[in-house]
Amino acid sequence: MRKLFLLPVCCLAFTACQKKAEEAVKAEPEKKEACAKKDFKMYEMSEMAGLMEQMYADNMHLKERIVAGDTIGEFPQHFLKIHASVMTDESDNDAFFKEQAAKFIKAQELIYKDSLNAKKHFNEAVSTCVKCHEQKCEGPIPRIKKLYIK
């Protein structure tokens, strides 16, 4: 009697599982179509963001040279593009930014002009970055602070 009762229950459970699996397979193409219809935009860096990434990399190498006591080299002229590079949000290119950019360039040039005090000038240049980013875009501040020479 038990066997007769278990057989229909097992068949019922098996067919129910098969229907769910078939429904899932049918739903899969619909999900793919929905995803394909969305416009997926790749993030593109602004000129300014790209320049700041390059300045960060240059300053990491400069930090290593200062710490090691190596020659510093020459001021990277591409840093001067800070005044003309296109920003992600053009409204950020205001008087405050222009003032901070000028301070940054001055501090950065001092590193190369007065190499005996390179560490001090380098940390001042990093501080100008932090001060500007405290007002404009706080996201990279923790990363920028890693540039400080202790």
C-alpha positions as CSV (number, residue, x, y, z in Angstrom):
1,M,0.0,0.0,0.0
2,R,2.8,2.3,0.8
3,K,4.5,1.7,-2.5
4,L,1.3,2.5,-4.3
5,F,1.1,5.8,-2.5
6,L,4.7,6.8,-2.9
7,L,4.8,6.2,-6.6
8,P,2.3,8.9,-7.6
9,V,3.8,11.4,-5.1
10,C,7.3,10.9,-6.6
11,C,5.9,11.2,-10.1
12,L,4.1,14.4,-9.2
13,A,7.2,15.9,-7.6
14,F,9.4,15.0,-10.6
15,T,7.1,16.5,-13.1
16,A,6.7,19.7,-11.1
17,C,10.5,20.1,-11.0
18,Q,10.7,19.5,-14.7
19,K,8.1,22.3,-15.4
20,K,10.1,24.8,-13.2
21,A,13.3,23.9,-15.1
22,E,11.6,24.4,-18.5
23,E,10.2,27.8,-17.3
24,A,13.7,28.9,-16.2
25,V,15.1,28.0,-19.6
26,K,12.4,29.9,-21.4
27,A,12.9,33.0,-19.2
28,E,16.7,33.0,-19.8
29,P,16.5,34.5,-23.4
30,E,14.1,37.2,-22.1
31,K,16.7,38.2,-19.5
32,K,19.4,38.3,-22.2
33,E,17.2,40.5,-24.4
34,A,16.5,42.9,-21.6
35,C,20.2,43.2,-20.8
36,A,21.1,43.7,-24.5
37,K,18.5,46.5,-24.8
38,K,20.2,48.7,-22.1
39,D,22.7,51.1,-23.4
40,F,26.0,50.3,-21.6
41,K,28.3,53.3,-21.5
42,M,32.0,52.9,-20.9
43,Y,33.5,55.5,-18.6
44,E,35.8,57.9,-20.4
45,M,38.2,60.1,-18.4
46,S,38.2,63.8,-19.0
47,E,41.4,65.4,-20.0
48,M,41.8,66.7,-16.5
49,A,41.2,63.3,-14.9
50,G,43.8,61.8,-17.3
51,L,46.3,64.6,-16.5
52,M,45.8,64.1,-12.8
53,E,46.4,60.4,-13.1
54,Q,49.6,61.1,-15.0
55,M,50.7,63.7,-12.4
56,Y,50.0,61.2,-9.6
57,A,52.2,58.6,-11.3
58,D,55.0,61.1,-12.0
59,N,54.9,62.2,-8.3
60,M,55.1,58.6,-7.1
61,H,58.3,58.2,-9.1
62,L,59.5,61.6,-7.9
63,K,58.8,60.6,-4.3
64,E,60.9,57.4,-4.8
65,R,63.8,59.4,-6.2
66,I,63.7,62.0,-3.3
67,V,63.6,59.3,-0.7
68,A,66.4,57.4,-2.4
69,G,68.5,60.6,-2.7
70,D,68.7,60.3,-6.5
71,T,68.8,63.2,-8.9
72,I,65.4,64.8,-9.4
73,G,65.6,65.7,-13.0
74,E,63.6,68.4,-14.8
75,F,60.1,69.8,-14.1
76,P,57.6,67.9,-16.3
77,Q,56.1,70.5,-18.7
78,H,52.9,68.5,-19.1
79,F,51.9,69.6,-15.6
80,L,51.3,73.1,-17.1
81,K,48.3,71.6,-19.0
82,I,46.4,71.8,-15.7
83,H,45.3,75.3,-16.7
84,A,43.8,74.3,-20.0
85,S,42.6,70.7,-19.7
86,V,38.9,70.0,-20.1
87,M,37.3,69.0,-16.9
88,T,34.5,66.4,-16.3
89,D,32.4,69.3,-15.0
90,E,33.4,72.6,-16.5
91,S,31.8,74.5,-13.7
92,D,34.6,73.3,-11.5
93,N,37.1,75.4,-13.5
94,D,36.4,78.4,-11.4
95,A,38.6,81.1,-9.6
96,F,39.3,78.7,-6.7
97,F,40.6,76.0,-8.9
98,K,42.7,78.4,-10.9
99,E,44.3,79.7,-7.7
100,Q,44.9,76.2,-6.4
101,A,46.4,75.1,-9.7
102,A,48.8,78.1,-9.7
103,K,49.9,77.2,-6.2
104,F,50.4,73.6,-7.1
105,I,52.5,74.5,-10.1
106,K,54.6,76.9,-8.0
107,A,55.2,74.3,-5.3
108,Q,56.0,71.6,-7.9
109,E,58.5,73.9,-9.7
110,L,60.2,74.6,-6.3
111,I,61.0,70.9,-6.0
112,Y,63.1,71.1,-9.1
113,K,64.6,74.6,-8.5
114,D,65.6,73.9,-4.8
115,S,66.5,70.3,-4.7
116,L,68.1,70.6,-1.3
117,N,64.7,71.1,0.2
118,A,62.9,68.8,-2.2
119,K,61.1,66.8,0.5
120,K,59.6,70.0,2.0
121,H,58.5,71.4,-1.4
122,F,57.2,68.0,-2.4
123,N,55.0,67.7,0.7
124,E,53.8,71.3,0.1
125,A,52.8,70.4,-3.5
126,V,50.9,67.4,-2.1
127,S,49.2,69.6,0.4
128,T,48.0,71.9,-2.4
129,C,46.4,68.9,-4.1
130,V,44.6,67.9,-0.8
131,K,43.4,71.5,-0.2
132,C,41.9,71.7,-3.6
133,H,40.3,68.2,-3.5
134,E,38.7,69.1,-0.1
135,Q,36.6,71.6,-2.0
136,K,36.2,70.1,-5.4
137,C,36.3,66.3,-5.4
138,E,37.0,64.5,-2.2
139,G,37.3,61.0,-3.6
140,P,41.0,60.8,-4.3
141,I,42.2,62.4,-1.1
142,P,43.2,59.2,0.7
143,R,45.2,58.2,-2.4
144,I,46.8,61.6,-2.7
145,K,47.9,61.5,1.0
146,K,49.9,58.4,0.2
147,L,52.3,60.7,-1.7
148,Y,53.5,62.5,1.5
149,I,57.1,61.8,2.4
150,K,57.4,61.1,6.1
